[in-house]
Amino acid sequence: FECAYVISSTDGRISSDTALASIADIADAETHFHLIGNGAMVNEWKEGLAKAGVPEDFVTTETYFNHKAEADAEVVKRISTKI
């Protein structure tokens, strides 16, 4: 079991190239993603992970606000190609 945290206030936006590279370094076919944050981030990651082929059962979420925010297509693409 390994757990990695990305804290945007200190590490920068989780969809940045640096954060994506560090996540991609440890993610594998058994990785479970637990997304916690605002609706935009959660929706971007849910879509990006789905496009990357991550099974829905491997993604759980906690959305704190902005639940209906639409995902940014560029961010979704960046996530799906890096993970």
DSSP file (Angstrom, degrees, kcal/mol; ACC not computed):
  #  RESIDUE AA STRUCTURE BP1 BP2  ACC     N-H-->O    O-->H-N    N-H-->O    O-->H-N    TCO  KAPPA ALPHA  PHI   PSI    X-CA   Y-CA   Z-CA
    1    1 A F              0   0    0      0, 0.0     2,-0.4     0, 0.0     0, 0.0   0.000 360.0 360.0 360.0 132.9    0.0    0.0    0.0
    2    2 A E        -     0   0    0     24,-0.0     2,-0.4     2,-0.0    24,-0.0  -0.999 360.0-164.1-137.7 140.0    1.3    3.4   -0.9
    3    3 A C        -     0   0    0     -2,-0.4     2,-0.4     2,-0.0     0, 0.0  -0.982   3.6-171.6-125.9 134.5   -0.5    6.8   -0.5
    4    4 A A        -     0   0    0     -2,-0.4     2,-0.4     2,-0.0    -2,-0.0  -0.993   5.8-159.8-127.8 133.1    0.5   10.0   -2.2
    5    5 A Y        -     0   0    0     -2,-0.4     2,-0.5     2,-0.0    -2,-0.0  -0.888   5.6-165.0-110.2 140.1   -0.9   13.4   -1.4
    6    6 A V        -     0   0    0     -2,-0.4     2,-0.7    17,-0.0     8,-0.1  -0.977   8.0-166.9-121.6 115.6   -0.9   16.5   -3.6
    7    7 A I    >>  -     0   0    0     -2,-0.5     4,-3.9     1,-0.1     3,-1.6  -0.898   9.7-155.5-106.2 110.4   -1.7   19.6   -1.7
    8    8 A S  H 3> S+     0   0    0     -2,-0.7     4,-1.4     1,-0.3    -1,-0.1   0.799  89.1  62.5 -61.0 -30.8   -2.4   22.4   -4.2
    9    9 A S  H 34 S+     0   0    0      1,-0.2    -1,-0.3     2,-0.1     4,-0.1   0.778 124.5  17.3 -67.2 -23.9   -1.5   25.2   -1.7
   10   10 A T  H <4 S+     0   0    0     -3,-1.6    -2,-0.2     2,-0.2    -1,-0.2   0.694 134.3  39.2-114.5 -30.7    2.0   23.9   -1.5
   11   11 A D  H  < S-     0   0    0     -4,-3.9    -3,-0.2     1,-0.3    -2,-0.1   0.554 103.9-121.2 -98.9 -10.1    2.5   21.7   -4.5
   12   12 A G     <  -     0   0    0     -4,-1.4    -1,-0.3    -5,-0.5    -2,-0.2  -0.274  59.9 -18.4  90.5 175.9    0.5   23.7   -7.1
   13   13 A R    >   -     0   0    0      1,-0.2     3,-2.1    -2,-0.1     6,-0.4  -0.262  61.0-130.2 -57.6 136.1   -2.4   22.7   -9.2
   14   14 A I  T 3  S+     0   0    0      1,-0.3    -1,-0.2    -8,-0.1    -7,-0.0   0.686 106.4  57.2 -66.0 -18.5   -2.8   18.9   -9.3
   15   15 A S  T 3  S+     0   0    0      4,-0.1    -1,-0.3     5,-0.1    -2,-0.1   0.321  80.8 118.1 -94.5   9.1   -3.2   19.0  -13.1
   16   16 A S  S <> S-     0   0    0     -3,-2.1     4,-2.8     1,-0.1     5,-0.2  -0.350  79.8-112.5 -68.8 157.1    0.2   20.7  -13.5
   17   17 A D  H  > S+     0   0    0      1,-0.2     4,-2.2     2,-0.2     5,-0.2   0.876 117.2  52.3 -58.6 -38.3    2.8   18.8  -15.5
   18   18 A T  H  > S+     0   0    0      2,-0.2     4,-1.9     1,-0.2    -1,-0.2   0.938 112.3  43.4 -65.0 -47.4    5.0   18.4  -12.3
   19   19 A A  H  > S+     0   0    0     -6,-0.4     4,-2.2     1,-0.2     5,-0.2   0.921 114.0  51.0 -65.3 -43.2    2.1   17.0  -10.2
   20   20 A L  H  X S+     0   0    0     -4,-2.8     4,-2.9     1,-0.2    -1,-0.2   0.893 108.8  52.1 -61.7 -38.9    1.0   14.7  -13.1
   21   21 A A  H  X S+     0   0    0     -4,-2.2     4,-1.6    -5,-0.2    -1,-0.2   0.908 110.1  47.8 -64.3 -41.1    4.5   13.4  -13.5
   22   22 A S  H  X S+     0   0    0     -4,-1.9     4,-0.7     2,-0.2    -1,-0.2   0.874 114.5  46.4 -69.3 -35.0    4.8   12.5   -9.9
   23   23 A I  H >X S+     0   0    0     -4,-2.2     4,-1.9     1,-0.2     3,-1.0   0.922 110.6  52.4 -70.1 -43.6    1.4   10.8   -9.9
   24   24 A A  H 3< S+     0   0    0     -4,-2.9    -2,-0.2     1,-0.2    -1,-0.2   0.817 100.7  64.1 -61.7 -30.7    2.2    8.9  -13.1
   25   25 A D  H 3< S+     0   0    0     -4,-1.6    -1,-0.2     1,-0.2    -2,-0.2   0.812 116.5  26.4 -63.3 -30.3    5.4    7.6  -11.5
   26   26 A I  H << S+     0   0    0     -3,-1.0    -2,-0.2    -4,-0.7    -1,-0.2   0.596  97.7 102.5-110.8 -12.8    3.5    5.7   -8.8
   27   27 A A     <  +     0   0    0     -4,-1.9     2,-0.2    -5,-0.1    -4,-0.0  -0.480  41.8 160.3 -74.9 140.5    0.2    4.9  -10.5
   28   28 A D    >   -     0   0    0     -2,-0.2     3,-1.8     0, 0.0    -2,-0.0  -0.781  58.6 -72.4-142.1-171.1   -0.4    1.5  -11.9
   29   29 A A  T 3  S+     0   0    0      1,-0.3    -2,-0.1    -2,-0.2     0, 0.0   0.666 130.0  49.7 -64.1 -16.8   -3.4   -0.7  -12.9
   30   30 A E  T 3  S+     0   0    0      2,-0.1    -1,-0.3    28,-0.0     2,-0.2   0.375  81.0 126.1-101.8   2.6   -4.3   -1.2   -9.2
   31   31 A T    <   -     0   0    0     -3,-1.8     2,-0.5     1,-0.0    -4,-0.1  -0.418  46.7-153.6 -69.5 132.1   -4.2    2.5   -8.2
   32   32 A H        -     0   0    0     -2,-0.2     2,-0.6    27,-0.0    27,-0.2  -0.922   8.1-150.8-103.6 128.9   -7.3    3.8   -6.5
   33   33 A F  E     -a   59   0A   0     25,-3.3    27,-2.5    -2,-0.5     2,-0.6  -0.892   9.9-170.3-103.7 121.9   -7.8    7.5   -6.9
   34   34 A H  E     -a   60   0A   0     -2,-0.6     2,-0.5    25,-0.2    27,-0.2  -0.938  12.8-160.2-112.1 108.2   -9.7    9.4   -4.2
   35   35 A L  E     +a   61   0A   0     25,-2.9    27,-2.5    -2,-0.6     2,-0.5  -0.782  12.6 177.8 -97.0 123.4  -10.4   12.9   -5.4
   36   36 A I  E     +a   62   0A   0     -2,-0.5     2,-0.3    25,-0.2    27,-0.2  -0.987  37.3  55.1-127.4 123.4  -11.2   15.6   -2.8
   37   37 A G  E    S-a   63   0A   0     25,-2.5    27,-2.4    -2,-0.5    28,-0.4  -0.999  82.0 -10.5 158.7-156.5  -11.9   19.2   -3.7
   38   38 A N     >  -     0   0    0     -2,-0.3     4,-2.5    25,-0.2     5,-0.2  -0.306  65.0-106.7 -76.2 161.2  -13.9   21.6   -5.8
   39   39 A G  H  > S+     0   0    0     26,-2.7     4,-2.8     1,-0.2     5,-0.3   0.842 115.4  56.0 -58.7 -39.1  -16.2   20.5   -8.5
   40   40 A A  H  > S+     0   0    0      2,-0.2     4,-2.3     1,-0.2    -1,-0.2   0.951 112.2  42.0 -60.4 -49.3  -14.0   21.7  -11.4
   41   41 A M  H  > S+     0   0    0      2,-0.2     4,-2.5     1,-0.2     5,-0.2   0.937 116.3  48.1 -64.0 -46.9  -11.0   19.6  -10.2
   42   42 A V  H  X S+     0   0    0     -4,-2.5     4,-2.7     1,-0.2    -2,-0.2   0.925 113.8  46.7 -61.5 -45.2  -13.1   16.6   -9.3
   43   43 A N  H  X S+     0   0    0     -4,-2.8     4,-2.2    -5,-0.2     5,-0.2   0.883 111.7  51.1 -66.8 -38.2  -14.9   16.6  -12.7
   44   44 A E  H  X S+     0   0    0     -4,-2.3     4,-2.7    -5,-0.3    -1,-0.2   0.930 114.1  44.1 -63.0 -44.9  -11.7   17.1  -14.7
   45   45 A W  H  X S+     0   0    0     -4,-2.5     4,-3.0     2,-0.2     5,-0.3   0.900 111.2  52.9 -69.1 -40.4  -10.0   14.2  -12.9
   46   46 A K  H  X S+     0   0    0     -4,-2.7     4,-2.0    -5,-0.2    -1,-0.2   0.944 115.5  41.3 -59.1 -46.7  -13.0   11.9  -13.2
   47   47 A E  H  X S+     0   0    0     -4,-2.2     4,-2.4     2,-0.2    -2,-0.2   0.921 116.0  49.5 -66.8 -44.1  -13.2   12.5  -17.0
   48   48 A G  H  X S+     0   0    0     -4,-2.7     4,-1.4    -5,-0.2    -2,-0.2   0.910 112.3  47.0 -62.9 -43.0   -9.5   12.4  -17.5
   49   49 A L  H  <>S+     0   0    0     -4,-3.0     5,-2.7     2,-0.2     4,-0.4   0.891 111.2  52.2 -66.7 -38.7   -9.1    9.1  -15.5
   50   50 A A  H ><5S+     0   0    0     -4,-2.0     3,-1.3    -5,-0.3    -2,-0.2   0.925 110.2  48.3 -62.1 -43.8  -12.1    7.6  -17.4
   51   51 A K  H 3<5S+     0   0    0     -4,-2.4    -1,-0.2     1,-0.3    -2,-0.2   0.783 107.5  56.7 -66.8 -26.4  -10.4    8.5  -20.8
   52   52 A A  T 3<5S-     0   0    0     -4,-1.4    -1,-0.3    -5,-0.2    -2,-0.2   0.524 122.9-107.2 -81.3  -5.7   -7.2    7.0  -19.5
   53   53 A G  T < 5 +     0   0    0     -3,-1.3    -3,-0.2    -4,-0.4    -2,-0.1   0.603  64.6 154.0  92.0  12.2   -9.0    3.7  -18.9
   54   54 A V      < -     0   0    0     -5,-2.7    -1,-0.3    -6,-0.1    -2,-0.1  -0.629  50.2-113.7 -74.4 124.9   -9.1    3.8  -15.1
   55   55 A P    >   -     0   0    0      0, 0.0     3,-2.2     0, 0.0    -1,-0.1  -0.285  17.1-122.9 -60.0 142.7  -12.2    1.7  -14.0
   56   56 A E  G >  S+     0   0    0      1,-0.3     3,-1.7     2,-0.2    -2,-0.1   0.816 110.9  64.1 -55.7 -33.3  -14.9    3.7  -12.4
   57   57 A D  G 3  S+     0   0    0      1,-0.3    -1,-0.3   -25,-0.0    -3,-0.0   0.649  95.9  59.5 -66.5 -14.1  -14.7    1.4   -9.3
   58   58 A F  G <  S+     0   0    0     -3,-2.2   -25,-3.3   -26,-0.1     2,-0.4   0.255  96.1  73.5 -97.7  10.9  -11.1    2.8   -8.8
   59   59 A V  E <   +a   33   0A   0     -3,-1.7     2,-0.3   -27,-0.2   -25,-0.2  -0.982  53.4 171.2-130.7 121.8  -12.3    6.4   -8.4
   60   60 A T  E     -a   34   0A   0    -27,-2.5   -25,-2.9    -2,-0.4     2,-0.3  -0.906  14.9-157.1-123.4 157.3  -14.1    7.9   -5.4
   61   61 A T  E     -a   35   0A   0     -2,-0.3     2,-0.3   -27,-0.2   -25,-0.2  -0.942  24.4-168.4-138.3 154.6  -14.8   11.5   -4.8
   62   62 A E  E     -a   36   0A   0    -27,-2.5   -25,-2.5    -2,-0.3     2,-0.5  -0.909  20.7-168.4-135.8 109.2  -15.6   14.2   -2.2
   63   63 A T  E     -a   37   0A   0     -2,-0.3   -25,-0.2   -27,-0.2     3,-0.1  -0.882   9.0-175.7-105.1 126.1  -16.8   17.4   -3.8
   64   64 A Y        -     0   0    0    -27,-2.4     2,-0.3    -2,-0.5   -26,-0.2   0.796  62.0 -18.5 -94.4 -31.2  -16.9   20.4   -1.5
   65   65 A F  S    S+     0   0    0    -28,-0.4   -26,-2.7     1,-0.1    -1,-0.3  -0.964 110.5  49.6-162.6 172.1  -18.4   23.1   -3.8
   66   66 A N    >   +     0   0    0     -2,-0.3     3,-1.8   -28,-0.2    -1,-0.1   0.885  59.9 170.0  58.8  40.9  -19.1   24.1   -7.4
   67   67 A H  T 3   +     0   0    0      1,-0.3    -1,-0.1   -28,-0.1    -2,-0.0   0.766  69.5  49.7 -57.4 -31.7  -20.5   20.6   -8.0
   68   68 A K  T 3  S+     0   0    0      2,-0.1    -1,-0.3   -25,-0.0    -2,-0.1   0.295  77.7 135.4 -96.0  10.1  -21.9   21.4  -11.5
   69   69 A A    <   -     0   0    0     -3,-1.8     2,-0.3     1,-0.1   -26,-0.1  -0.304  55.3-123.4 -60.4 139.3  -18.7   22.9  -12.9
   70   70 A E        -     0   0    0      1,-0.1     2,-0.2   -27,-0.0   -26,-0.1  -0.625  26.8-110.3 -84.5 143.7  -17.8   21.7  -16.3
   71   71 A A        -     0   0    0     -2,-0.3     2,-0.5   -28,-0.1   -30,-0.1  -0.474  26.9-116.5 -73.1 141.6  -14.5   20.1  -16.9
   72   72 A D     >  -     0   0    0    -32,-0.2     4,-2.5    -2,-0.2     3,-0.3  -0.704  20.0-144.1 -77.2 120.6  -11.9   22.0  -18.9
   73   73 A A  H  > S+     0   0    0     -2,-0.5     4,-2.4     1,-0.2     5,-0.2   0.846  98.0  53.1 -58.8 -37.5  -11.2   19.9  -22.0
   74   74 A E  H  > S+     0   0    0      2,-0.2     4,-2.3     1,-0.2    -1,-0.2   0.902 110.4  47.0 -65.7 -40.3   -7.5   20.7  -22.1
   75   75 A V  H  > S+     0   0    0     -3,-0.3     4,-2.5     2,-0.2    -2,-0.2   0.918 111.3  51.5 -67.3 -43.0   -7.1   19.7  -18.5
   76   76 A V  H  X S+     0   0    0     -4,-2.5     4,-2.7     1,-0.2    -2,-0.2   0.923 111.2  48.4 -58.2 -45.3   -9.0   16.4  -19.1
   77   77 A K  H  X S+     0   0    0     -4,-2.4     4,-1.9     2,-0.2    -2,-0.2   0.919 110.6  50.5 -62.1 -44.6   -6.7   15.7  -22.1
   78   78 A R  H  X S+     0   0    0     -4,-2.3     4,-1.3     1,-0.2    -2,-0.2   0.917 113.1  46.0 -61.2 -44.0   -3.6   16.4  -20.1
   79   79 A I  H  X S+     0   0    0     -4,-2.5     4,-2.0     1,-0.2     3,-0.4   0.938 112.2  50.5 -63.2 -47.3   -4.7   14.1  -17.3
   80   80 A S  H  < S+     0   0    0     -4,-2.7    -1,-0.2     1,-0.2    -2,-0.2   0.803 113.8  44.2 -66.0 -28.9   -5.7   11.3  -19.7
   81   81 A T  H  < S+     0   0    0     -4,-1.9    -1,-0.2    -5,-0.2    -2,-0.2   0.710 116.8  44.5 -87.8 -19.4   -2.4   11.3  -21.6
   82   82 A K  H  <        0   0    0     -4,-1.3    -2,-0.2    -3,-0.4    -3,-0.1   0.718 360.0 360.0 -95.8 -23.9   -0.2   11.6  -18.5
   83   83 A I     <        0   0    0     -4,-2.0    -1,-0.1    -5,-0.2    -2,-0.1   0.455 360.0 360.0 -92.9 360.0   -1.7    9.0  -16.2
